[in-house]
Amino acid sequence: MLHFKNICVICLLTLAKLTPVFGQGLFQLKRSYENEPLLEVLEEWEASYGIRFTYSPNELKDLKLSAEIDAENLKEAVEQLLRDCPLDKKWSDKNSLLLRYNPNWTRPWKLLVLSGRVRDQHTGQRLSYASLFVPGSRFGTTADENGSFFLQIPDTLSTQKLICRYLGYKAKSIPIQSAKSFMEIGMVQDENSLPAIEIEDLGKNLVSPLENGKYDIKLGIQENFISLNQQNPLALIQYLPGINATSENLSQLSVRGGQRDENLVMLDQIPLYNVDHYLGIFSIFSPDAVSGFSFYQTDFPIEYGGRTSSILAIRGENPDLEQNSFKVGADLFSVNASMNLVLNKKVGLYVSARGSDTRIGTKFTTEFDEIEARGVVEDKILEDSLGREVANVPIPELKFYDLYAKLYIKSSAKSRLELTFFDSKDRMDFLGNVGGNKMPPKQIFPMRELDSTGRPRPVGLNVVRHETGWDNRGASLSHIQNWSEGFSSKTYGFFSNYDRFFQYQTYRPGHPNFYQFNDTNQIRSYGIGHYSRLVKGLNTLEAGFSLKNMEVSYDKNIKEGGLADSTKQRPKFVDLGNSSLVAEFYASYTLWIKERLRLKMGLRETYLQSRDEWLHSPRVSAAFLLSENLSLKASAGIYNQYLREIYQMSVFSTSEAYWSLADDEAISVSSATHLSIGANWSSSQLSFNVEYYYKSLDGLINESVINNYDEQDRPLAVPVFFDGEGFSTGLDANLQVSTGRYSAWFSYSLGFVRHQFDELNKGEPFFAQEDQRHQFKLVNNYKLNKWNFSCSYIFGSGRPYLVWNAELAEAVVDQDWRKIRLPQERLPDYHRFDVGATYMHDWKINGKTVPIQLGASIFNVFNRSNVSFKQFVVSVGQDTEVGNIGRTDVIGSRVPLLGATPNLSFGISF
């Protein structure tokens, strides 16, 4: 009997699949078409479903059809199939449909509004930046930092489903017809999910399919990334194409051939500088303080300006208004803690802090591999022992901390207030315990004088001690308002203060006097701004303004005296300062044409008071969707920069740099014209992106210093500025693979950078320091149950540097820069392989789940001796008999990057 019932059930199900039944739930048809010939589809349906279409083939022969079908009866399926075709339709009976081409047909276009919030179904935790989209269409959005979303779609998609995706969770499907006016979408965690860092485009693609050089990155609730990731949540940037990753330092990044100061870094509207702790191992942002960031290499959003290479807009973590939580962690370098406090139903406070006060055990040695001396009268190579004595580099004492805090006030369902505070401090101390006569020799240089024959003879030791540090401090207050469907705004104010100092002391044992050089640089800015966004259908209008005041100062001074008396101070060796009011106004419009072609046009106008000048920054971009998977994109724009970092002798391997504002005298405004074209192909498991770019560079600046003397014969520095131009061009390609537990991406960059200064290199072009011909990067992640394994490899061809010699040194002394060509060589190729592993465990305590994270990683596994830059020491000897210059000693040294650096980490949340 049971066997007979099973046979009956099978027969009924088979009959339901093969026979279309009107108005009954046994019929289920799911089909998808993309740009198919209409006549072929109609013939297919007549043969498959027994329906008869009456039409004129000549009228329909050129029509194409795209449709997503999910219907429970044949008539509904036919309506979905033909709803976007320019046809008049009339049913003669339930199986016959008359079709007639209507040249005046217009699509019935009404908007449906979908809004809600995305949360963890079990914990209630909001899921920031979840991706929501309608399959088979180009309609989608990304939830904000609170998990809230707002999406407008045409009513023709009302029978479709809304898909919600979030890293580490199973995708969820919501029928749009049954969707409420405000949806609470609960997501369930997926044990087989991909690793922790995910991109905001439909939760999959690493790059934007519609915009060149754009990366939207969010950090998942489990921050698992390649080695040392617990300390540097921005590490992913170095693995993107077009980024010079061979500096190992975010503050030193060159983006598509640009210089390091051309990158704008902002945290919740607060501009920040030198965003590294300790040589780039850490960023100044604790992982707990960052929810995600957007990175732009070109085609900057209209609200951002003031830089010519890149924009890094960091989103700070928001408080959760549902429950209190705490997290603590530690590793071999630092300790960290964070807490989330719910003050009431509408007010929350989030605080994250991290610090270190330790002597780093990593070896930092300088291997002098080139010792060269050139005399004015004769050439002579110095003994190797001189170089080896010089290479006595101490291990620094490191101190740093960073503090992030945000107060979040939800005044209403459509309005919120955010107050952000950030503070970080770094100290690298080579001085030791300085006091009285207790001055331990930290760095020792042999002193030489030239005898009457021009040969050097030792006269004692010179002890050098120094300390350097930098501080970032800032705050912002933002009011975000959703005024109506499609219209939102943000009004904000901010304050930012950056200080950098360098202190250098030198003395000779047995001598009563010493010299102390102090070098300080400060940037102070504050201002207000407003940004509005209006969405109408597929089109978007953005507009806003900002008003800010900037003050920049840079000075050097020299103190001299006895070891216990440093009260004597000379006049400032360098004293530069400038301030300016900056007013910025901007607007852009995004237009979709037939849902395939997207055009975006914008204009940004900046008034710079210090130069009494208006700076114009037009920009335009376009994207064309060739198919569901393939898109073409192009962009062009002009970008201006008025806050400049001046490189002193940068073409001669940068030794010093300082920030300054453009003025009406020596410091000009730099500009870059960006041109870029690209293509993107994406599927469920693969994504390939390729972009070609060209940047013309204008207003490049370098500085040298001439030593003059005041009326009391004391040295004064007189800066000499060189203005130049150049270009940067290259090709960036990226392939991303996502298959189940495994994900990887591969990137390759080809680049060329040339600079030209009339007063240098006989006025001929030369390779810029940022010229890196080839870069290849490979990233792998594999998730196995509670384990996450990762490894990465970076290759970079050698970057150019200038080789000092006596001829070049004489040109510096004589201020005759044009008389020689700059002798250039390239550093060795860069190779680095990193590995890391993370284990996640849920510890049950009194019925509550306490997540624990353990991590281990090795940076530069094979301990390769990569080189940061080539440093030269130039000293001028003095003939003791005649009292004039006798020879010039030029000593070259390789300054290495980090060797093999292991790390262990631990974190617990409760």
Buried (B, 14 or more C-beta within 10 A) or exposed (E): EEEEEEEEEEEEEEEBEEEBEEEEEBBEBEBEBEEBBBBEBBEEBEEEBEBEBEBEEEBBEEBEBBBBBBBBBBBBBBBBBBBBBBBEBEEEEEBEBBBEBEEEEEEEEEBBEBBBBBBBBEBEBBBBBBBBBBBBBBBBBBBBBBBBBBBBBBEBBEBBBBBBBBBBBBEBEBEBEEBEEEBEBBBEBEEEBBBBBBBBBBBBBBBBBBBBBBBBBBBBBBBBBBBBBBBBBBBBBBBBBBBBBBBBBBBBBBBBBBBBBBBBBBBBBBBBBBBBBBBBBBBBBBBBBBBBBBBBBBBBBBBBBBBBBBBBBBBBBBBBBBEBBEBBBBBEBBBBBBBBBBBEEBBBBBBBBBBBEEEBEBEBEBBBEBBBBBBBEEEBEBEEEBBEBBBBBBBBBBBBBBBBBBBBBBEEEBEBBBBBBBBBBBBBBBBBEEEEEEBEBBBBBBBBBBBEEBBBEEEEBBBBBBBBBBBBBBBBBBBBBBEEEBBBBBBBBBBBBBBBBBBBBBBBEEEEEBBBBBBBBBBBBBBEBBBBBBBEEBBBBBBBBBBBEBBBBBBBBBBBBBBEEBEEEBEBBBEBEBBBEBBBBBBBBBEBEEBEEBBBBBBBBBBBEBBEBEBEBEBBBBBBBEEBBBBBBBBBBBBBBBBBBBBBBBBBBBEBBBBBBBBEEBBBBBBBBBBBBBBBBBEEEBBBBBBBBBBBBBBBBBBBBEEEEEEEEEEBBEBEBBBBBBBBBBBBBBBBBBEEBBBBBBBBBBBBBBBBBBBBBEEEBBBBBBBBBEBBBBBBBBBEEEEBBBBBBBBBBBBBBBBBBBEBBBBBBEEEBBEBEBEBEBBEBBBBBBBBBBBBEEEEEEEEEEBBBBBBBBBBBEEBEBBBBBBBBBBEBBBEEEEEBBBBBBBBBBBBBBBBBBBEBBBBBB
